Amino acid sequence: MQTARAANPSITAIATSVDKAADIKRESLRLELEAIQSRYEDGSLPRASYKRLRENVALMQMDLEDNL
């Protein structure tokens, strides 16, 4: 009986996993913005590319929040 239960996670376990995945996505997007900012500040990323990359990350952040 225990084996059958372990194979079928509870709705709470599924919801917790989804929440953790969303948190990881948020953190990765935050780190991406930091990397973009750092490259722009050190001069290795032109302003046009900087703006485009930040806009792309912003769209990904909005998409993430809309899916929650």
Biopython code that builds the backbone (N, CA, C, O; Angstrom):
import numpy as np
from Bio.PDB.StructureBuilder import StructureBuilder

atoms = [
    (1, "MET", "N", (0.816, -1.197, 0.000)),
    (1, "MET", "CA", (0.000, 0.000, 0.000)),
    (1, "MET", "C", (0.866, 1.270, 0.000)),
    (1, "MET", "O", (0.538, 2.238, -0.686)),
    (2, "GLN", "N", (1.947, 1.271, 0.750)),
    (2, "GLN", "CA", (2.841, 2.425, 0.801)),
    (2, "GLN", "C", (3.448, 2.717, -0.563)),
    (2, "GLN", "O", (3.616, 3.883, -0.917)),
    (3, "THR", "N", (3.778, 1.699, -1.329)),
    (3, "THR", "CA", (4.368, 1.888, -2.644)),
    (3, "THR", "C", (3.409, 2.615, -3.568)),
    (3, "THR", "O", (3.823, 3.484, -4.336)),
    (4, "ALA", "N", (2.138, 2.270, -3.500)),
    (4, "ALA", "CA", (1.140, 2.932, -4.337)),
    (4, "ALA", "C", (1.012, 4.402, -3.976)),
    (4, "ALA", "O", (0.876, 5.250, -4.858)),
    (5, "ARG", "N", (1.053, 4.706, -2.699)),
    (5, "ARG", "CA", (0.950, 6.105, -2.269)),
    (5, "ARG", "C", (2.176, 6.904, -2.688)),
    (5, "ARG", "O", (2.050, 8.066, -3.077)),
    (6, "ALA", "N", (3.330, 6.315, -2.617)),
    (6, "ALA", "CA", (4.552, 7.020, -3.000)),
    (6, "ALA", "C", (4.561, 7.333, -4.490)),
    (6, "ALA", "O", (5.148, 8.333, -4.904)),
    (7, "ALA", "N", (3.935, 6.512, -5.285)),
    (7, "ALA", "CA", (3.897, 6.726, -6.730)),
    (7, "ALA", "C", (2.930, 7.832, -7.118)),
    (7, "ALA", "O", (3.052, 8.409, -8.199)),
    (8, "ASN", "N", (1.974, 8.135, -6.254)),
    (8, "ASN", "CA", (0.972, 9.172, -6.535)),
    (8, "ASN", "C", (1.090, 10.296, -5.507)),
    (8, "ASN", "O", (0.508, 10.202, -4.426)),
    (9, "PRO", "N", (1.831, 11.353, -5.826)),
    (9, "PRO", "CA", (2.008, 12.440, -4.852)),
    (9, "PRO", "C", (0.688, 13.163, -4.585)),
    (9, "PRO", "O", (-0.202, 13.209, -5.435)),
    (10, "SER", "N", (0.588, 13.719, -3.393)),
    (10, "SER", "CA", (-0.619, 14.457, -3.012)),
    (10, "SER", "C", (-0.688, 15.782, -3.764)),
    (10, "SER", "O", (0.310, 16.247, -4.315)),
    (11, "ILE", "N", (-1.848, 16.369, -3.780)),
    (11, "ILE", "CA", (-2.027, 17.674, -4.428)),
    (11, "ILE", "C", (-1.175, 18.732, -3.724)),
    (11, "ILE", "O", (-0.686, 19.666, -4.360)),
    (12, "THR", "N", (-1.003, 18.583, -2.425)),
    (12, "THR", "CA", (-0.156, 19.515, -1.671)),
    (12, "THR", "C", (1.294, 19.415, -2.124)),
    (12, "THR", "O", (1.970, 20.430, -2.289)),
    (13, "ALA", "N", (1.768, 18.191, -2.324)),
    (13, "ALA", "CA", (3.144, 17.996, -2.786)),
    (13, "ALA", "C", (3.328, 18.572, -4.183)),
    (13, "ALA", "O", (4.366, 19.163, -4.481)),
    (14, "ILE", "N", (2.339, 18.405, -5.028)),
    (14, "ILE", "CA", (2.410, 18.946, -6.388)),
    (14, "ILE", "C", (2.426, 20.465, -6.348)),
    (14, "ILE", "O", (3.232, 21.101, -7.027)),
    (15, "ALA", "N", (1.530, 21.052, -5.548)),
    (15, "ALA", "CA", (1.471, 22.515, -5.443)),
    (15, "ALA", "C", (2.774, 23.072, -4.889)),
    (15, "ALA", "O", (3.244, 24.115, -5.344)),
    (16, "THR", "N", (3.361, 22.393, -3.913)),
    (16, "THR", "CA", (4.636, 22.831, -3.342)),
    (16, "THR", "C", (5.735, 22.795, -4.401)),
    (16, "THR", "O", (6.554, 23.711, -4.485)),
    (17, "SER", "N", (5.751, 21.747, -5.200)),
    (17, "SER", "CA", (6.746, 21.634, -6.273)),
    (17, "SER", "C", (6.593, 22.754, -7.292)),
    (17, "SER", "O", (7.585, 23.314, -7.759)),
    (18, "VAL", "N", (5.357, 23.081, -7.635)),
    (18, "VAL", "CA", (5.091, 24.159, -8.587)),
    (18, "VAL", "C", (5.556, 25.490, -8.006)),
    (18, "VAL", "O", (6.159, 26.299, -8.711)),
    (19, "ASP", "N", (5.278, 25.718, -6.727)),
    (19, "ASP", "CA", (5.724, 26.955, -6.069)),
    (19, "ASP", "C", (7.240, 27.058, -6.060)),
    (19, "ASP", "O", (7.797, 28.123, -6.325)),
    (20, "LYS", "N", (7.909, 25.949, -5.756)),
    (20, "LYS", "CA", (9.371, 25.957, -5.734)),
    (20, "LYS", "C", (9.933, 26.222, -7.128)),
    (20, "LYS", "O", (10.910, 26.956, -7.275)),
    (21, "ALA", "N", (9.329, 25.634, -8.136)),
    (21, "ALA", "CA", (9.791, 25.853, -9.510)),
    (21, "ALA", "C", (9.639, 27.320, -9.900)),
    (21, "ALA", "O", (10.531, 27.888, -10.531)),
    (22, "ALA", "N", (8.526, 27.934, -9.533)),
    (22, "ALA", "CA", (8.307, 29.353, -9.837)),
    (22, "ALA", "C", (9.327, 30.220, -9.114)),
    (22, "ALA", "O", (9.829, 31.194, -9.676)),
    (23, "ASP", "N", (9.636, 29.867, -7.862)),
    (23, "ASP", "CA", (10.645, 30.619, -7.113)),
    (23, "ASP", "C", (12.006, 30.521, -7.786)),
    (23, "ASP", "O", (12.740, 31.507, -7.862)),
    (24, "ILE", "N", (12.337, 29.344, -8.268)),
    (24, "ILE", "CA", (13.617, 29.149, -8.960)),
    (24, "ILE", "C", (13.648, 29.970, -10.245)),
    (24, "ILE", "O", (14.671, 30.574, -10.566)),
    (25, "LYS", "N", (12.546, 30.000, -10.979)),
    (25, "LYS", "CA", (12.482, 30.801, -12.212)),
    (25, "LYS", "C", (12.645, 32.282, -11.900)),
    (25, "LYS", "O", (13.363, 32.989, -12.607)),
    (26, "ARG", "N", (11.980, 32.760, -10.841)),
    (26, "ARG", "CA", (12.107, 34.171, -10.445)),
    (26, "ARG", "C", (13.562, 34.516, -10.119)),
    (26, "ARG", "O", (14.088, 35.539, -10.558)),
    (27, "GLU", "N", (14.188, 33.648, -9.349)),
    (27, "GLU", "CA", (15.580, 33.888, -8.960)),
    (27, "GLU", "C", (16.497, 33.862, -10.181)),
    (27, "GLU", "O", (17.411, 34.680, -10.283)),
    (28, "SER", "N", (16.266, 32.945, -11.095)),
    (28, "SER", "CA", (17.125, 32.881, -12.285)),
    (28, "SER", "C", (16.958, 34.126, -13.147)),
    (28, "SER", "O", (17.934, 34.606, -13.724)),
    (29, "LEU", "N", (15.748, 34.656, -13.247)),
    (29, "LEU", "CA", (15.537, 35.887, -14.012)),
    (29, "LEU", "C", (16.195, 37.078, -13.320)),
    (29, "LEU", "O", (16.734, 37.965, -13.982)),
    (30, "ARG", "N", (16.150, 37.097, -11.992)),
    (30, "ARG", "CA", (16.826, 38.163, -11.246)),
    (30, "ARG", "C", (18.332, 38.109, -11.493)),
    (30, "ARG", "O", (18.971, 39.140, -11.706)),
    (31, "LEU", "N", (18.890, 36.906, -11.462)),
    (31, "LEU", "CA", (20.323, 36.747, -11.723)),
    (31, "LEU", "C", (20.678, 37.139, -13.155)),
    (31, "LEU", "O", (21.740, 37.706, -13.409)),
    (32, "GLU", "N", (19.782, 36.831, -14.079)),
    (32, "GLU", "CA", (20.001, 37.214, -15.478)),
    (32, "GLU", "C", (20.064, 38.743, -15.605)),
    (32, "GLU", "O", (20.929, 39.274, -16.303)),
    (33, "LEU", "N", (19.156, 39.440, -14.937)),
    (33, "LEU", "CA", (19.176, 40.903, -14.963)),
    (33, "LEU", "C", (20.478, 41.444, -14.362)),
    (33, "LEU", "O", (21.047, 42.410, -14.872)),
    (34, "GLU", "N", (20.943, 40.823, -13.285)),
    (34, "GLU", "CA", (22.204, 41.253, -12.688)),
    (34, "GLU", "C", (23.371, 41.059, -13.659)),
    (34, "GLU", "O", (24.252, 41.913, -13.759)),
    (35, "ALA", "N", (23.368, 39.939, -14.365)),
    (35, "ALA", "CA", (24.450, 39.670, -15.326)),
    (35, "ALA", "C", (24.414, 40.671, -16.474)),
    (35, "ALA", "O", (25.457, 41.153, -16.916)),
    (36, "ILE", "N", (23.228, 40.980, -16.949)),
    (36, "ILE", "CA", (23.076, 41.968, -18.027)),
    (36, "ILE", "C", (23.592, 43.323, -17.551)),
    (36, "ILE", "O", (24.350, 43.987, -18.259)),
    (37, "GLN", "N", (23.181, 43.731, -16.355)),
    (37, "GLN", "CA", (23.607, 45.012, -15.791)),
    (37, "GLN", "C", (25.121, 45.065, -15.642)),
    (37, "GLN", "O", (25.753, 46.066, -15.980)),
    (38, "SER", "N", (25.689, 43.991, -15.140)),
    (38, "SER", "CA", (27.139, 43.933, -14.937)),
    (38, "SER", "C", (27.894, 44.068, -16.266)),
    (38, "SER", "O", (28.869, 44.815, -16.358)),
    (39, "ARG", "N", (27.447, 43.357, -17.270)),
    (39, "ARG", "CA", (28.117, 43.438, -18.582)),
    (39, "ARG", "C", (27.975, 44.831, -19.186)),
    (39, "ARG", "O", (28.902, 45.329, -19.824)),
    (40, "TYR", "N", (26.817, 45.460, -18.988)),
    (40, "TYR", "CA", (26.626, 46.822, -19.498)),
    (40, "TYR", "C", (27.562, 47.786, -18.775)),
    (40, "TYR", "O", (28.198, 48.633, -19.402)),
    (41, "GLU", "N", (27.642, 47.649, -17.445)),
    (41, "GLU", "CA", (28.483, 48.559, -16.661)),
    (41, "GLU", "C", (29.961, 48.400, -16.965)),
    (41, "GLU", "O", (30.710, 49.374, -16.910)),
    (42, "ASP", "N", (30.397, 47.174, -17.290)),
    (42, "ASP", "CA", (31.820, 46.997, -17.588)),
    (42, "ASP", "C", (32.146, 47.287, -19.058)),
    (42, "ASP", "O", (33.293, 47.140, -19.481)),
    (43, "GLY", "N", (31.148, 47.694, -19.826)),
    (43, "GLY", "CA", (31.368, 48.131, -21.190)),
    (43, "GLY", "C", (31.383, 47.024, -22.233)),
    (43, "GLY", "O", (31.661, 47.286, -23.404)),
    (44, "SER", "N", (31.090, 45.799, -21.834)),
    (44, "SER", "CA", (31.128, 44.693, -22.801)),
    (44, "SER", "C", (29.782, 44.445, -23.488)),
    (44, "SER", "O", (29.644, 43.526, -24.295)),
    (45, "LEU", "N", (28.797, 45.275, -23.154)),
    (45, "LEU", "CA", (27.469, 45.136, -23.760)),
    (45, "LEU", "C", (26.983, 46.515, -24.213)),
    (45, "LEU", "O", (26.815, 47.411, -23.386)),
    (46, "PRO", "N", (26.756, 46.693, -25.510)),
    (46, "PRO", "CA", (26.277, 47.993, -25.994)),
    (46, "PRO", "C", (24.872, 48.317, -25.451)),
    (46, "PRO", "O", (24.099, 47.425, -25.102)),
    (47, "ARG", "N", (24.578, 49.595, -25.396)),
    (47, "ARG", "CA", (23.300, 50.051, -24.828)),
    (47, "ARG", "C", (22.100, 49.425, -25.530)),
    (47, "ARG", "O", (21.155, 49.009, -24.861)),
    (48, "ALA", "N", (22.113, 49.347, -26.847)),
    (48, "ALA", "CA", (20.969, 48.777, -27.581)),
    (48, "ALA", "C", (20.748, 47.318, -27.183)),
    (48, "ALA", "O", (19.608, 46.892, -26.997)),
    (49, "SER", "N", (21.821, 46.560, -27.053)),
    (49, "SER", "CA", (21.711, 45.157, -26.638)),
    (49, "SER", "C", (21.240, 45.061, -25.192)),
    (49, "SER", "O", (20.419, 44.212, -24.845)),
    (50, "TYR", "N", (21.773, 45.941, -24.362)),
    (50, "TYR", "CA", (21.367, 45.998, -22.956)),
    (50, "TYR", "C", (19.857, 46.198, -22.839)),
    (50, "TYR", "O", (19.183, 45.478, -22.102)),
    (51, "LYS", "N", (19.339, 47.170, -23.563)),
    (51, "LYS", "CA", (17.909, 47.453, -23.510)),
    (51, "LYS", "C", (17.086, 46.266, -24.015)),
    (51, "LYS", "O", (16.085, 45.893, -23.402)),
    (52, "ARG", "N", (17.514, 45.673, -25.138)),
    (52, "ARG", "CA", (16.779, 44.544, -25.715)),
    (52, "ARG", "C", (16.755, 43.350, -24.757)),
    (52, "ARG", "O", (15.716, 42.715, -24.576)),
    (53, "LEU", "N", (17.899, 43.051, -24.150)),
    (53, "LEU", "CA", (17.975, 41.929, -23.223)),
    (53, "LEU", "C", (17.117, 42.160, -21.980)),
    (53, "LEU", "O", (16.435, 41.250, -21.510)),
    (54, "ARG", "N", (17.158, 43.386, -21.453)),
    (54, "ARG", "CA", (16.322, 43.699, -20.278)),
    (54, "ARG", "C", (14.840, 43.581, -20.619)),
    (54, "ARG", "O", (14.054, 43.080, -19.815)),
    (55, "GLU", "N", (14.461, 44.036, -21.797)),
    (55, "GLU", "CA", (13.056, 43.919, -22.217)),
    (55, "GLU", "C", (12.649, 42.454, -22.332)),
    (55, "GLU", "O", (11.545, 42.078, -21.940)),
    (56, "ASN", "N", (13.544, 41.631, -22.870)),
    (56, "ASN", "CA", (13.234, 40.203, -22.996)),
    (56, "ASN", "C", (13.038, 39.552, -21.628)),
    (56, "ASN", "O", (12.117, 38.756, -21.441)),
    (57, "VAL", "N", (13.896, 39.887, -20.684)),
    (57, "VAL", "CA", (13.764, 39.329, -19.337)),
    (57, "VAL", "C", (12.483, 39.849, -18.688)),
    (57, "VAL", "O", (11.791, 39.097, -18.001)),
    (58, "ALA", "N", (12.162, 41.111, -18.896)),
    (58, "ALA", "CA", (10.920, 41.664, -18.343)),
    (58, "ALA", "C", (9.704, 40.917, -18.887)),
    (58, "ALA", "O", (8.762, 40.644, -18.143)),
    (59, "LEU", "N", (9.717, 40.589, -20.167)),
    (59, "LEU", "CA", (8.621, 39.816, -20.745)),
    (59, "LEU", "C", (8.534, 38.429, -20.117)),
    (59, "LEU", "O", (7.440, 37.932, -19.849)),
    (60, "MET", "N", (9.679, 37.810, -19.884)),
    (60, "MET", "CA", (9.678, 36.493, -19.240)),
    (60, "MET", "C", (9.138, 36.585, -17.812)),
    (60, "MET", "O", (8.430, 35.687, -17.354)),
    (61, "GLN", "N", (9.473, 37.678, -17.104)),
    (61, "GLN", "CA", (8.958, 37.863, -15.747)),
    (61, "GLN", "C", (7.437, 38.047, -15.764)),
    (61, "GLN", "O", (6.729, 37.471, -14.939)),
    (62, "MET", "N", (6.946, 38.847, -16.699)),
    (62, "MET", "CA", (5.496, 39.046, -16.800)),
    (62, "MET", "C", (4.798, 37.738, -17.146)),
    (62, "MET", "O", (3.743, 37.430, -16.592)),
    (63, "ASP", "N", (5.377, 36.976, -18.049)),
    (63, "ASP", "CA", (4.812, 35.692, -18.422)),
    (63, "ASP", "C", (4.766, 34.752, -17.228)),
    (63, "ASP", "O", (3.770, 34.057, -17.026)),
    (64, "LEU", "N", (5.811, 34.723, -16.448)),
    (64, "LEU", "CA", (5.854, 33.879, -15.255)),
    (64, "LEU", "C", (4.752, 34.260, -14.286)),
    (64, "LEU", "O", (4.054, 33.390, -13.766)),
    (65, "GLU", "N", (4.590, 35.544, -14.040)),
    (65, "GLU", "CA", (3.571, 35.984, -13.073)),
    (65, "GLU", "C", (2.154, 35.746, -13.611)),
    (65, "GLU", "O", (1.246, 35.449, -12.835)),
    (66, "ASP", "N", (1.957, 35.871, -14.905)),
    (66, "ASP", "CA", (0.635, 35.616, -15.479)),
    (66, "ASP", "C", (0.254, 34.150, -15.408)),
    (66, "ASP", "O", (-0.929, 33.812, -15.357)),
    (67, "ASN", "N", (1.256, 33.274, -15.405)),
    (67, "ASN", "CA", (0.988, 31.836, -15.369)),
    (67, "ASN", "C", (0.719, 31.328, -13.971)),
    (67, "ASN", "O", (0.316, 30.176, -13.809)),
    (68, "LEU", "N", (0.931, 32.155, -12.945)),
    (68, "LEU", "CA", (0.730, 31.695, -11.566)),
    (68, "LEU", "C", (-0.678, 31.870, -11.113)),
    (68, "LEU", "O", (-1.007, 31.531, -9.976)),
]
sb = StructureBuilder()
sb.init_structure("model")
sb.init_model(0)
sb.init_chain("A")
sb.init_seg("    ")
for serial, (resi, resn, name, xyz) in enumerate(atoms, 1):
    if name == "N":
        sb.init_residue(resn, " ", resi, " ")
    sb.init_atom(name, np.array(xyz, "f"), 0.0, 1.0, " ", f" {name:<3s}", serial, name[0])
structure = sb.get_structure()
